[in-house]
Amino acid sequence: MSNIKPRVEKSHEILDHIDPNKPVRVYRNLHKGCLSVRQGTIVRCHADNVVLKNARFIVSENGRQKVIKEKKKNVHAFVEGYVVHARDTDWVDDYHWYEMTYNPYKTKGFTKRTTGEVCTTAKYVDVEQTVLAWNPIPEEL
């Protein structure tokens, strides 16, 4: 069986390679220069753009600590949610999209670039070169 995963450009093309009723985890694949889309324990495809609904920002604290200790990148941060067609977000206003960032050396989770506020969920997340979240919800203390 081939280990080569399909590569897609647009979010709706991912739906051909996954079960749309189950969440996926998306992360940056630095070796391939794209996003990896994992469902369960299997990478189903690689993509240039993924739009997720009911998204969660997940950071493995153990993985983050390993990065800090070893000063070497590893996969430990994801955006998890349900893949949707990018057109599903056409109705949302542009004023509530926020660029999200993650730096394991500075924060324990994904943060709003403008405020530095750690956020845990968002109704929609558009992952491409940047991570944009619509109405991200701050972490509860």
ZADO-1210 file (C-alpha; in nm, 4 decimals, padded with zeros to 6 digits):
<atoms>
<atom x="00.0000" y="00.0000" z="00.0000" code="MET" pos="1"/>
<atom x="00.1330" y="00.3433" z="-00.0953" code="SER" pos="2"/>
<atom x="00.2358" y="00.5859" z="00.1765" code="ASN" pos="3"/>
<atom x="00.1789" y="00.8880" z="-00.0480" code="ILE" pos="4"/>
<atom x="-00.1143" y="01.0972" z="00.0704" code="LYS" pos="5"/>
<atom x="-00.3337" y="01.2987" z="-00.1670" code="PRO" pos="6"/>
<atom x="-00.2654" y="01.6733" z="-00.1833" code="ARG" pos="7"/>
<atom x="-00.5588" y="01.9116" z="-00.2188" code="VAL" pos="8"/>
<atom x="-00.5804" y="02.2879" z="-00.2544" code="GLU" pos="9"/>
<atom x="-00.9243" y="02.3734" z="-00.1175" code="LYS" pos="10"/>
<atom x="-01.1044" y="02.2777" z="00.1987" code="SER" pos="11"/>
<atom x="-01.4046" y="02.1138" z="00.0279" code="HIS" pos="12"/>
<atom x="-01.1697" y="01.8738" z="-00.1558" code="GLU" pos="13"/>
<atom x="-01.0672" y="01.7271" z="00.1798" code="ILE" pos="14"/>
<atom x="-01.4209" y="01.5935" z="00.2193" code="LEU" pos="15"/>
<atom x="-01.3386" y="01.3300" z="-00.0459" code="ASP" pos="16"/>
<atom x="-01.0745" y="01.1804" z="00.1838" code="HIS" pos="17"/>
<atom x="-01.2367" y="01.1878" z="00.5292" code="ILE" pos="18"/>
<atom x="-01.5547" y="01.1020" z="00.7153" code="ASP" pos="19"/>
<atom x="-01.7197" y="01.4474" z="00.7392" code="PRO" pos="20"/>
<atom x="-01.9092" y="01.3419" z="01.0535" code="ASN" pos="21"/>
<atom x="-01.5864" y="01.3023" z="01.2518" code="LYS" pos="22"/>
<atom x="-01.3438" y="01.5756" z="01.3568" code="PRO" pos="23"/>
<atom x="-00.9961" y="01.6130" z="01.2109" code="VAL" pos="24"/>
<atom x="-00.6762" y="01.7577" z="01.3514" code="ARG" pos="25"/>
<atom x="-00.4834" y="01.9965" z="01.1303" code="VAL" pos="26"/>
<atom x="-00.1188" y="02.0871" z="01.1758" code="TYR" pos="27"/>
<atom x="00.1620" y="02.2439" z="00.9767" code="ARG" pos="28"/>
<atom x="00.3796" y="01.9892" z="00.8041" code="ASN" pos="29"/>
<atom x="00.7154" y="02.1664" z="00.7855" code="LEU" pos="30"/>
<atom x="00.8764" y="01.8888" z="00.5800" code="HIS" pos="31"/>
<atom x="00.6167" y="01.9019" z="00.3015" code="LYS" pos="32"/>
<atom x="00.5348" y="02.2732" z="00.3183" code="GLY" pos="33"/>
<atom x="00.1615" y="02.2192" z="00.3660" code="CYS" pos="34"/>
<atom x="-00.1032" y="02.1257" z="00.6196" code="LEU" pos="35"/>
<atom x="-00.1568" y="01.7670" z="00.7296" code="SER" pos="36"/>
<atom x="-00.5147" y="01.6565" z="00.7928" code="VAL" pos="37"/>
<atom x="-00.5351" y="01.3727" z="01.0430" code="ARG" pos="38"/>
<atom x="-00.8509" y="01.1843" z="01.1322" code="GLN" pos="39"/>
<atom x="-00.8109" y="00.9457" z="01.4209" code="GLY" pos="40"/>
<atom x="-00.4515" y="00.8262" z="01.4019" code="THR" pos="41"/>
<atom x="-00.4183" y="00.8459" z="01.0230" code="ILE" pos="42"/>
<atom x="-00.3109" y="01.1397" z="00.8065" code="VAL" pos="43"/>
<atom x="-00.5804" y="01.1347" z="00.5364" code="ARG" pos="44"/>
<atom x="-00.4429" y="01.4053" z="00.3078" code="CYS" pos="45"/>
<atom x="-00.2312" y="01.7162" z="00.2782" code="HIS" pos="46"/>
<atom x="-00.3868" y="02.0529" z="00.2012" code="ALA" pos="47"/>
<atom x="-00.3093" y="02.4136" z="00.1254" code="ASP" pos="48"/>
<atom x="-00.6246" y="02.5408" z="00.2984" code="ASN" pos="49"/>
<atom x="-00.8582" y="02.3929" z="00.5591" code="VAL" pos="50"/>
<atom x="-01.1725" y="02.5527" z="00.7003" code="VAL" pos="51"/>
<atom x="-01.3034" y="02.4013" z="01.0230" code="LEU" pos="52"/>
<atom x="-01.6316" y="02.4461" z="01.2095" code="LYS" pos="53"/>
<atom x="-01.6644" y="02.4145" z="01.5891" code="ASN" pos="54"/>
<atom x="-01.2884" y="02.4292" z="01.6225" code="ALA" pos="55"/>
<atom x="-01.0658" y="02.3760" z="01.9241" code="ARG" pos="56"/>
<atom x="-00.7068" y="02.4890" z="01.9635" code="PHE" pos="57"/>
<atom x="-00.5058" y="02.2036" z="02.1151" code="ILE" pos="58"/>
<atom x="-00.1507" y="02.2147" z="02.2475" code="VAL" pos="59"/>
<atom x="00.0120" y="01.9151" z="02.4137" code="SER" pos="60"/>
<atom x="00.1901" y="02.0559" z="02.7175" code="GLU" pos="61"/>
<atom x="00.4310" y="01.7607" z="02.7183" code="ASN" pos="62"/>
<atom x="00.5153" y="01.8290" z="02.3531" code="GLY" pos="63"/>
<atom x="00.5591" y="02.1997" z="02.4238" code="ARG" pos="64"/>
<atom x="00.7948" y="02.1263" z="02.7118" code="GLN" pos="65"/>
<atom x="00.9956" y="01.8954" z="02.4864" code="LYS" pos="66"/>
<atom x="01.0334" y="02.1763" z="02.2303" code="VAL" pos="67"/>
<atom x="01.1481" y="02.4149" z="02.5026" code="ILE" pos="68"/>
<atom x="01.3958" y="02.1629" z="02.6447" code="LYS" pos="69"/>
<atom x="01.5393" y="02.0332" z="02.3162" code="GLU" pos="70"/>
<atom x="01.5008" y="02.3552" z="02.1085" code="LYS" pos="71"/>
<atom x="01.3745" y="02.1321" z="01.8274" code="LYS" pos="72"/>
<atom x="01.0308" y="02.1459" z="01.6629" code="LYS" pos="73"/>
<atom x="00.7855" y="01.8569" z="01.6937" code="ASN" pos="74"/>
<atom x="00.4170" y="01.8132" z="01.6166" code="VAL" pos="75"/>
<atom x="00.2317" y="01.9042" z="01.9344" code="HIS" pos="76"/>
<atom x="-00.0156" y="02.1797" z="01.8357" code="ALA" pos="77"/>
<atom x="-00.3334" y="02.1307" z="01.6330" code="PHE" pos="78"/>
<atom x="-00.6580" y="02.2895" z="01.5316" code="VAL" pos="79"/>
<atom x="-00.9347" y="02.0327" z="01.5677" code="GLU" pos="80"/>
<atom x="-01.2799" y="02.0563" z="01.4133" code="GLY" pos="81"/>
<atom x="-01.5126" y="01.9529" z="01.1333" code="TYR" pos="82"/>
<atom x="-01.4059" y="02.0270" z="00.7760" code="VAL" pos="83"/>
<atom x="-01.6446" y="02.2507" z="00.5837" code="VAL" pos="84"/>
<atom x="-01.6532" y="02.4222" z="00.2464" code="HIS" pos="85"/>
<atom x="-01.4987" y="02.7703" z="00.2668" code="ALA" pos="86"/>
<atom x="-01.8278" y="02.9095" z="00.1303" code="ARG" pos="87"/>
<atom x="-01.9927" y="02.8038" z="00.4583" code="ASP" pos="88"/>
<atom x="-01.8340" y="03.1133" z="00.6162" code="THR" pos="89"/>
<atom x="-01.9584" y="03.3639" z="00.3562" code="ASP" pos="90"/>
<atom x="-02.2372" y="03.4788" z="00.5879" code="TRP" pos="91"/>
<atom x="-02.0087" y="03.5777" z="00.8788" code="VAL" pos="92"/>
<atom x="-01.8970" y="03.9391" z="00.9159" code="ASP" pos="93"/>
<atom x="-01.5374" y="04.0304" z="00.8484" code="ASP" pos="94"/>
<atom x="-01.4986" y="04.2243" z="01.1730" code="TYR" pos="95"/>
<atom x="-01.4722" y="03.9246" z="01.4012" code="HIS" pos="96"/>
<atom x="-01.1930" y="03.7321" z="01.2283" code="TRP" pos="97"/>
<atom x="-00.8701" y="03.7327" z="01.4298" code="TYR" pos="98"/>
<atom x="-00.5265" y="03.6133" z="01.3324" code="GLU" pos="99"/>
<atom x="-00.4104" y="03.3468" z="01.5747" code="MET" pos="100"/>
<atom x="-00.0493" y="03.2654" z="01.6539" code="THR" pos="101"/>
<atom x="00.1332" y="03.0050" z="01.8559" code="TYR" pos="102"/>
<atom x="00.4877" y="03.0227" z="01.9868" code="ASN" pos="103"/>
<atom x="00.5787" y="02.7447" z="02.2323" code="PRO" pos="104"/>
<atom x="00.8538" y="02.9576" z="02.3860" code="TYR" pos="105"/>
<atom x="00.6168" y="03.2433" z="02.4706" code="LYS" pos="106"/>
<atom x="00.2690" y="03.1009" z="02.5365" code="THR" pos="107"/>
<atom x="00.0991" y="02.7786" z="02.6354" code="LYS" pos="108"/>
<atom x="-00.1640" y="02.8007" z="02.3617" code="GLY" pos="109"/>
<atom x="-00.2929" y="02.9750" z="02.0519" code="PHE" pos="110"/>
<atom x="-00.3289" y="03.3504" z="02.1034" code="THR" pos="111"/>
<atom x="-00.4939" y="03.6436" z="01.9293" code="LYS" pos="112"/>
<atom x="-00.2109" y="03.8263" z="01.7551" code="ARG" pos="113"/>
<atom x="-00.3567" y="04.1669" z="01.8475" code="THR" pos="114"/>
<atom x="-00.4052" y="04.1064" z="02.2209" code="THR" pos="115"/>
<atom x="-00.1962" y="03.8029" z="02.3173" code="GLY" pos="116"/>
<atom x="-00.5083" y="03.6520" z="02.4733" code="GLU" pos="117"/>
<atom x="-00.5010" y="03.2689" z="02.4814" code="VAL" pos="118"/>
<atom x="-00.8097" y="03.1217" z="02.3116" code="CYS" pos="119"/>
<atom x="-00.9410" y="02.7661" z="02.3213" code="THR" pos="120"/>
<atom x="-01.2241" y="02.7497" z="02.0669" code="THR" pos="121"/>
<atom x="-01.3805" y="02.9291" z="01.7716" code="ALA" pos="122"/>
<atom x="-01.6936" y="02.8776" z="01.5627" code="LYS" pos="123"/>
<atom x="-01.4825" y="02.8778" z="01.2442" code="TYR" pos="124"/>
<atom x="-01.1100" y="02.8587" z="01.1780" code="VAL" pos="125"/>
<atom x="-00.9495" y="02.9121" z="00.8381" code="ASP" pos="126"/>
<atom x="-00.6010" y="02.7603" z="00.8244" code="VAL" pos="127"/>
<atom x="-00.3725" y="02.8542" z="00.5373" code="GLU" pos="128"/>
<atom x="-00.0459" y="03.0481" z="00.5635" code="GLN" pos="129"/>
<atom x="-00.2053" y="03.2145" z="00.8656" code="THR" pos="130"/>
<atom x="-00.4623" y="03.0875" z="01.1133" code="VAL" pos="131"/>
<atom x="-00.7757" y="03.3014" z="01.1189" code="LEU" pos="132"/>
<atom x="-01.0454" y="03.2409" z="01.3787" code="ALA" pos="133"/>
<atom x="-01.3962" y="03.3821" z="01.3772" code="TRP" pos="134"/>
<atom x="-01.4990" y="03.4930" z="01.7261" code="ASN" pos="135"/>
<atom x="-01.2320" y="03.2947" z="01.9151" code="PRO" pos="136"/>
<atom x="-01.3267" y="03.2241" z="02.2756" code="ILE" pos="137"/>
<atom x="-01.0726" y="03.3102" z="02.5468" code="PRO" pos="138"/>
<atom x="-00.9440" y="03.0406" z="02.7782" code="GLU" pos="139"/>
<atom x="-01.1414" y="03.0073" z="03.0998" code="GLU" pos="140"/>
<atom x="-00.9280" y="03.0653" z="03.4046" code="LEU" pos="141"/>
</atoms>
